[in-house]
């Protein structure tokens, strides 16, 4: 009986523990680094594929000159 109470408390502690911020779904960058991509301070590893949802240049045409 005490074991079930202990397991219940552990489950409750796990559910109430603060979650980490979500990562970028494409490249897996942590949320803080993905926000830096949004602010033009960092390049995303998937920027060449136009796949990063945080990249503000997504979908723009750029010349390679």
N, C-alpha and C positions, 0 to 999 in steps of 0.2 A: 504494500500500500504506500509506504514511504517512497518507494522507487518511482511509482506513478506520479506522485506529487513533485518529486525532484525533476522528472522528465517534463512535466507540465511547466515548471518554472523555467527550465532551460529553453523550452519551446517559446514561452512568452518573452524571455529575454532576447532570443534570436529574432523574433518578429518585431520587437521594439527597438532593436539596434539600428542606429542611423545608417542609411544606405549610401553607397558611394554615388557620386554623380554619374549619369549615364555616359557611355562612351559613344564615339562616332560609329554608326552602324556599318559603314563601308570599310574604313581603314583601321578602326580600333583605337584611334587616339583618345586619350583621356579628355574629359569635357573641357578642362582648362586649356589644353593645347588646341583643341578644336575651336575654342573661342578666339584664340590668338590667330588662327587661320582666318577667321571671319574679320578680324581687325587688321589684316594684311601684315602681320608681324611674323608669320611663319608660313611655310609652304606645306601643303598636304602631300603625302606620298602618292595619292591617287589623282593629283590635279591634272596630270597629262591625260587621264581617261575621262575627265569631267564628271567624275563619279562622287566627289565629296559634297555632301549636302551643306557643309559649312563654308565652302569656297565661294566667295562673292563673284569670282570670275567664271563660274560654272555656266556653260552654254554660250560664252562669248567667242567671237571669231578673233583669233590673234594670228598675225603673220609671223613666220619664222625668219625674220630678217634682222 
